[in-house]
Amino acid sequence: MGLFSKLKNKNSKPMDNDSVYKEIFSMISDNDEKAMAEITECLEKPRLYARDNYDVFDTKGLVPTTVSDFKVKWLGCIQIMIKYGYAREFGAKIDFDDFYKQFGELKIVSERGIIPPEDEIYLDYEINSWISCIEHFWGKSGMCVGEFDINSILPDDYKGRSRTVFVCTVEQLEKLSRLAADAGRKIDRA
């Protein structure tokens, strides 16, 4: 049994990574039934998911036929969040107009109408500054931008090429960070 195959939650019940992943992605997707059905498929049949989504892994320098189930499950679940609009992957050199448009298309942002006006965001910087401006605009609303760590599973040549972010409450992000750590993964504030 692997190091992360059985974990204990605060109620002292054993919890496997699949259960932790389901809790993480259910929280991010507000328990979207279609997204969670695909999450369950990815977790239960990672080899099939890797085969059917070859390009997801290949474009990140991972060989889908040999990458570990541990990596397939994490990257696969994140890809499902992107597919359903709960997360966005931004290239390191994205320009502001593309960032603003794509960030505004995040499901939680568009449904709640919480994208700040363009003139509230400093245009002459880069993605870190744009995210800081957005969070500053949100102020005391309790909303924040979280980020999945995928760099830890990528080959060195592919690290830092993109960032995958999502929107949640600060309270949710604290719980998501703890859950991810329990599963040997990392979720932080962007």
C-alpha positions in Angstrom: 0.0 0.0 0.0 1.4 3.4 -1.0 2.2 6.2 1.3 -0.9 8.2 0.4 -3.3 5.2 -0.3 -4.9 5.4 3.2 -5.3 8.6 5.2 -7.2 9.6 8.2 -9.5 12.6 8.3 -10.5 14.5 11.4 -13.1 11.9 12.2 -10.4 9.2 12.2 -12.0 7.3 9.4 -9.7 6.0 6.7 -9.8 8.1 3.6 -8.2 7.1 0.3 -7.0 9.6 -2.3 -10.0 9.0 -4.5 -12.3 10.1 -1.7 -10.2 13.2 -1.0 -10.1 14.1 -4.7 -13.9 13.7 -4.9 -14.3 16.1 -2.0 -11.9 18.6 -3.5 -13.4 18.7 -6.9 -17.0 18.5 -5.6 -16.3 21.6 -3.6 -14.7 23.5 -6.5 -17.5 22.5 -8.9 -20.3 23.1 -6.4 -21.1 19.4 -6.8 -21.8 19.7 -10.5 -23.3 16.3 -11.4 -21.9 16.0 -14.9 -18.4 17.1 -13.8 -18.5 14.7 -10.8 -19.6 11.8 -13.0 -16.5 12.3 -15.1 -14.3 12.8 -12.0 -15.5 9.4 -10.8 -14.8 7.8 -14.1 -11.3 9.3 -14.1 -10.6 8.0 -10.6 -12.0 4.6 -11.2 -10.4 4.0 -14.6 -7.3 6.2 -14.8 -5.7 4.1 -17.6 -8.8 4.5 -19.8 -8.9 8.3 -19.0 -5.3 8.6 -20.0 -5.8 6.8 -23.2 -8.9 8.8 -24.1 -7.3 12.1 -23.3 -3.8 11.4 -24.7 -3.3 15.0 -25.7 -3.8 16.4 -22.2 -0.8 14.5 -21.0 1.3 14.6 -24.1 1.2 18.5 -24.3 2.6 18.5 -20.8 5.5 16.2 -21.6 4.0 13.1 -19.9 3.7 9.8 -21.8 0.0 8.8 -21.2 0.7 5.1 -21.5 3.3 5.1 -18.8 2.5 8.0 -16.5 1.5 6.8 -13.0 -2.2 6.6 -12.0 -1.4 9.1 -9.2 -0.5 11.7 -11.8 -3.3 10.7 -14.2 -5.9 11.2 -11.5 -4.7 14.6 -10.4 -4.1 16.0 -13.8 -7.3 14.4 -15.2 -9.5 15.8 -12.4 -8.0 19.3 -13.0 -8.7 18.9 -16.7 -12.3 18.0 -16.0 -12.6 21.2 -13.9 -11.3 23.2 -17.0 -13.7 21.4 -19.3 -16.7 22.4 -17.2 -15.5 26.0 -16.7 -14.6 25.8 -13.0 -10.9 26.3 -13.7 -8.7 27.9 -16.4 -5.2 27.3 -17.5 -3.2 30.4 -18.4 0.0 30.3 -20.3 3.0 32.1 -18.7 3.0 34.8 -21.5 -0.8 35.4 -21.7 -1.8 39.0 -22.6 -4.2 40.9 -20.5 -7.2 40.9 -22.9 -7.1 37.1 -23.2 -6.6 36.7 -19.4 -9.5 39.0 -18.7 -11.9 37.3 -21.2 -11.0 33.8 -20.0 -11.1 34.7 -16.3 -14.5 36.3 -16.8 -15.7 33.0 -18.3 -15.0 31.0 -15.2 -18.3 29.6 -14.2 -18.4 31.0 -10.7 -17.2 34.5 -12.0 -19.7 34.7 -14.8 -22.7 33.3 -12.8 -22.1 35.7 -10.0 -21.1 38.6 -12.2 -18.0 39.3 -10.1 -15.4 40.2 -12.7 -14.1 43.6 -11.9 -14.2 46.3 -14.6 -11.1 46.3 -16.7 -10.0 49.7 -15.5 -9.7 48.3 -11.9 -6.9 46.0 -13.0 -3.4 47.3 -13.7 -2.6 46.5 -17.3 1.1 47.1 -17.3 2.1 44.1 -15.2 1.5 40.3 -15.5 -0.9 37.6 -14.3 0.2 37.8 -10.6 -0.6 41.5 -10.5 -3.9 41.0 -12.3 -5.0 38.3 -9.8 -4.0 40.6 -6.9 -6.0 43.4 -8.4 -9.0 41.1 -8.7 -8.8 39.9 -5.2 -8.3 43.5 -3.9 -11.5 44.5 -5.9 -13.4 41.7 -4.2 -12.2 43.0 -0.9 -14.2 41.6 2.0 -16.5 39.5 -0.2 -14.6 36.4 0.9 -13.8 35.3 -2.6 -10.3 34.5 -3.7 -8.3 32.8 -6.5 -6.9 29.4 -5.9 -4.3 27.5 -7.9 -3.6 23.8 -8.5 0.0 22.8 -8.4 0.8 20.7 -11.5 4.4 21.7 -11.7 5.4 19.0 -9.2 4.3 16.3 -11.6 5.6 17.7 -14.8 9.0 17.1 -16.4 11.5 20.0 -15.9 11.1 21.3 -19.5 7.4 21.8 -18.9 7.4 23.4 -15.5 6.2 27.0 -15.2 4.7 27.0 -18.7 1.2 27.5 -17.4 -0.9 28.1 -14.3 -4.3 26.6 -13.5 -6.6 28.7 -11.3 -10.1 28.6 -10.0 -12.3 30.8 -7.8 -13.7 29.9 -4.4 -14.1 31.4 -0.9 -11.2 32.0 1.4 -12.7 29.5 3.8 -13.1 26.9 1.0 -9.5 27.4 -0.1 -8.2 26.7 3.4 -10.1 23.4 3.4 -9.0 22.6 -0.1 -5.3 23.2 0.8 -5.6 20.8 3.8 -7.4 18.1 1.7 -4.8 18.4 -1.1 -1.9 18.1 1.4 -3.6 14.9 2.9 -3.5 13.5 -0.7 0.1 14.4 -1.3 -0.9 17.3 -3.6 -0.9 21.1 -3.3 -3.5 23.8 -3.7 -2.6 27.4 -2.7 -3.8 30.9 -3.2 -2.7 32.0 -6.7 
